[in-house]
Amino acid sequence: MPKDSNVYVVVGEGVVTVKREGSNRAVLAKVLGKVQVDGVEVLCLDRLVHESHEQQFGEWTLAGAVTTLLSRSMPPPTGAAA
């Protein structure tokens, strides 16, 4: 298995850019859908942006065989009553 490298995920307006450290190539994917349920945000991308051995890009958990699903815990809302 290859050594883990740093991968940067930038979420823009309707797109996600994935850049691997040490590479001059970036992968751009459209966001097909976005769901927020039970404190988890899930982005469904239009293509596969991860390798089969990769499970995590920083705070993002990876899933998918044909397209990538990115998921992460959402921070609690500020000013929420306890």
N, C-alpha and C positions, 0 to 999 in steps of 0.2 A: 504494500500500500504506500502511495506517495506521502511525503511529509506534508502536514497541514500547512497551508499558506494563509496569509491574511487576505480576506476577501471583503471588499467594501460594497455595501448596498446603499444606493441613493434612490429614494422614492420621490418622484416628481409628479406633476399633474398628468395622471393617466399613463405614466411610464415608470419603469424601474431600470436602473443602470447597475450592472454588476461588474466590478473591476477587481481583478486579482493582482496582488502585489507581485512585482517582478515581470509583469506582462504589460505591453503597450496596447493591448486589445481590451475593449470594453464590450459587454453584451447588453443590448438594449431590448427590452420586452415591453409590450403593451399590457396594461392591467385590464383584464376582461371583467373582473368583478372584485368587490371589496365587501367583506362581511365583518361585523363586530358583534360578538356574542359572548356573554359571561366573562368579560374582561380579556378576551382574546381577539386580536385583529388578524384576519386572513386575507391575503391577496392572491387572486388566481391570475397567473400570467399566460400569455398567448404562446409560450414556447418553453422548452426545457433549458434552464440556465445553470443547472448544477449537474455534477457527475454522480454516478451511482454510489460511490463511496462517501460522498459528502452528506452530512446530516445537519450541519449548522453553519450559518454565515453570521457571526457575531450574535446579536440578539434574535436573529431570525432562525426558526426551525424550518427545515426543508422537507417536502414530500412531493410525490408525483413521478410518474413513469413516462408520460407523454407531454405534459406541461408541468411547470413548477408551481407548487402552492407554498407561499411564504406565510408563516404565522409567528406571532409574538404576543407576549403579554402586554396589555395596555396599562399605562400608569393610572392610578385612581384619580378621579376628577378632583381638581383643586377646589378647596372650599367646601368639600362634602362634609356633612354632619356625621359624627361618629355614632 
